[in-house]
Amino acid sequence: MLTGLEPTTLPDDAVEVGRIGDAWGIKGWFRVLPHNSSTEALFAAKQWFLLPAEKGAKTFSGVGCLQLAQVKYHSDSIVAGPKGIADRTGAEALRGARIFLSRTDFPPSQEGEFYWVDLIGLQVDNREGQSMGVVRDLLETGPQTVLVLEYELDGKAAERMIPFVSAYVDKVDLAAKKILVDWQADY
C-alpha cells in the first residue's frame, strides 16, 4: 500500500474528473490532468478517490482515498500536494490514477445551469408526451451542447441528438429525472 493512500471504496455518487500526470518537483507533488476546464471541484475537495487507469501509460494500480494538503495553478497546469507523500518516488507511483470526487464536492450550479453528469440517464419527452429517449451522453460542439439520446426503433437501439439550448429544451426537472423538449421524433 502506498504511503498517504487510505484504503476505501468509491462512493456511489463519485464522478471521474481527471487523472494524475507526472511527478512535479521532489516533495511529493504531481500534475493533474482535468477532464474539462471547470476545475472548481478539484480545488474544493479535500480528498480524492483514485482508481487505476483503464488504458495508456500508468503506474498506479491500487484503489484508495488521497487526502490533499494543497492544490494550485502553476503556469498553465494544475499541481497538487497530497498529505502523507513527501517525495518524488511517492508521486511517481500515482501516475495514471483516475481521480474521482464525490458529487457533494461540486459547487452548486447556477439557475438554469446543469452538470452533465446530472443529465445523463434522464428521460426526455416532447411537448406531446412522446418519449424521445434517455440521455446517454452530451457533446460539446463549440457553439452549443448537444444531448445524445438512446432509444429503441423497430426493436433496435438508435440514437437521436437534440441541441441543449432554450429554443428546444423547455424544462429540466432533476428531481423527476425528466427533460421536456420542443422536438419531434421525425426531426
C-alpha positions in Angstrom: 0.0 0.0 0.0 1.3 3.4 -1.0 2.0 5.7 2.0 -0.6 8.5 2.1 -3.3 6.5 0.3 -6.1 5.2 2.6 -8.0 2.0 1.5 -11.6 2.8 0.6 -14.4 2.1 -1.8 -15.6 4.5 -4.4 -18.7 6.5 -3.2 -21.9 5.8 -5.1 -22.1 9.4 -6.3 -18.5 9.5 -7.5 -17.7 11.4 -10.7 -14.5 11.0 -12.7 -12.9 14.5 -13.1 -9.4 13.8 -14.3 -6.2 11.9 -13.8 -2.8 12.2 -12.3 0.1 13.0 -14.6 3.8 13.1 -13.9 5.5 14.0 -10.6 6.2 17.7 -10.1 9.2 18.6 -8.1 10.8 16.5 -5.3 8.4 16.9 -2.4 5.6 14.5 -3.5 3.7 16.9 -5.7 2.2 15.8 -9.1 0.5 17.3 -12.1 -3.3 17.0 -12.5 -4.9 16.5 -15.9 -8.5 17.5 -15.6 -11.2 16.2 -18.0 -12.6 19.7 -18.5 -11.9 23.4 -17.9 -14.3 23.7 -15.0 -12.0 22.7 -12.1 -13.6 24.2 -9.0 -14.5 20.8 -7.6 -10.8 19.7 -7.8 -9.8 22.7 -5.7 -12.7 22.4 -3.2 -12.4 18.7 -2.4 -10.1 17.8 0.4 -10.0 14.1 -0.6 -9.8 12.4 -4.0 -10.7 8.8 -4.7 -8.2 7.1 -7.0 -8.7 4.1 -9.3 -6.1 2.7 -11.8 -6.1 3.9 -15.4 -8.1 1.8 -17.8 -5.5 2.1 -20.6 -2.4 4.0 -21.6 0.7 5.0 -19.6 0.2 4.1 -16.0 2.0 3.3 -12.8 -0.8 3.4 -10.2 -2.6 0.1 -9.7 -4.4 0.5 -6.4 -7.7 1.9 -5.1 -7.8 4.4 -2.4 -8.6 7.8 -0.9 -5.9 10.5 -1.1 -6.0 13.5 1.3 -4.9 16.7 -0.2 -2.7 19.3 1.5 -2.8 21.8 -1.4 -4.0 22.2 -5.0 -2.9 25.1 -7.1 -2.4 26.5 -10.5 1.2 26.6 -11.8 1.8 28.2 -15.2 -0.8 26.6 -17.5 -1.4 23.5 -15.4 -2.7 22.3 -12.0 -0.5 20.7 -9.4 -1.4 19.0 -6.2 0.5 18.2 -3.0 -1.0 15.2 -1.1 -0.7 14.6 2.6 1.5 11.6 3.5 3.5 11.6 0.3 6.7 13.6 0.8 9.0 12.6 -2.1 9.1 12.3 -5.9 9.0 8.5 -5.8 5.7 8.5 -4.0 4.2 11.0 -6.5 5.5 8.9 -9.4 3.7 5.8 -8.0 0.4 7.7 -8.5 1.0 8.4 -12.2 -2.0 7.4 -14.4 -4.5 7.2 -11.5 -8.0 8.3 -12.4 -9.4 11.0 -10.0 -12.9 10.7 -8.7 -14.8 13.2 -6.5 -18.0 12.8 -4.5 -20.8 14.7 -6.2 -21.2 16.6 -2.9 -17.8 18.3 -3.5 -19.1 20.1 -6.6 -20.1 23.7 -6.1 -23.9 24.3 -6.6 -24.9 25.0 -10.1 -26.5 28.4 -11.0 -30.1 28.7 -12.0 -30.5 27.2 -15.5 -27.1 25.5 -15.4 -26.6 21.8 -15.0 -23.7 19.4 -14.6 -23.5 17.0 -17.5 -23.3 14.1 -15.0 -26.7 15.1 -13.6 -28.3 15.0 -17.1 -27.1 11.5 -18.1 -29.8 8.9 -17.6 -32.7 11.4 -17.7 -35.8 10.6 -19.7 -36.6 13.0 -22.5 -40.1 13.6 -23.6 -41.5 16.1 -26.1 -44.5 18.5 -25.5 -46.9 15.9 -26.9 -45.8 13.4 -24.2 -43.9 11.2 -26.7 -40.7 9.6 -25.4 -37.6 10.8 -27.3 -35.2 8.6 -25.4 -32.8 8.6 -22.5 -29.7 10.9 -22.3 -26.7 8.7 -22.9 -24.1 11.4 -23.4 -23.5 15.1 -24.2 -21.4 16.5 -26.9 -19.7 19.9 -26.9 -19.9 21.2 -30.5 -18.4 24.6 -29.9 -21.4 26.9 -30.2 -23.7 24.6 -28.2 -24.0 21.4 -26.2 -26.0 18.5 -27.8 -27.9 15.9 -25.9 -27.2 12.4 -27.2 -30.3 10.2 -26.6 -30.6 6.5 -26.8 -34.0 5.0 -27.8 -35.4 1.9 -29.5 -36.6 1.9 -33.1 -38.1 -1.3 -34.6 -36.5 -3.3 -31.8 -33.0 -2.0 -32.4 -31.0 0.6 -30.5 -31.0 4.0 -32.1 -29.5 7.4 -31.4 -31.1 10.9 -31.5 -29.4 14.3 -31.0 -31.1 17.4 -29.7 -29.3 20.7 -29.1 -29.3 21.6 -25.4 -30.5 25.2 -25.9 -33.5 27.1 -24.6 -35.1 27.1 -28.1 -35.6 23.3 -27.8 -35.4 22.5 -24.1 -38.4 23.7 -22.2 -37.7 22.2 -18.8 -35.1 20.1 -16.9 -36.5 18.5 -13.8 -33.7 16.8 -12.0 -35.9 15.6 -9.1 -38.3 13.9 -11.6 -35.4 12.7 -13.8 -37.1 14.2 -16.9 -36.4 16.7 -19.6 -39.2 18.3 -21.6 -38.3 19.3 -25.2 -39.9 21.0 -28.2 -38.8 18.3 -30.7 -40.4 15.7 -32.8 -39.5 12.1 -33.4 -39.0 12.7 -37.2 -36.6 15.6 -36.9 
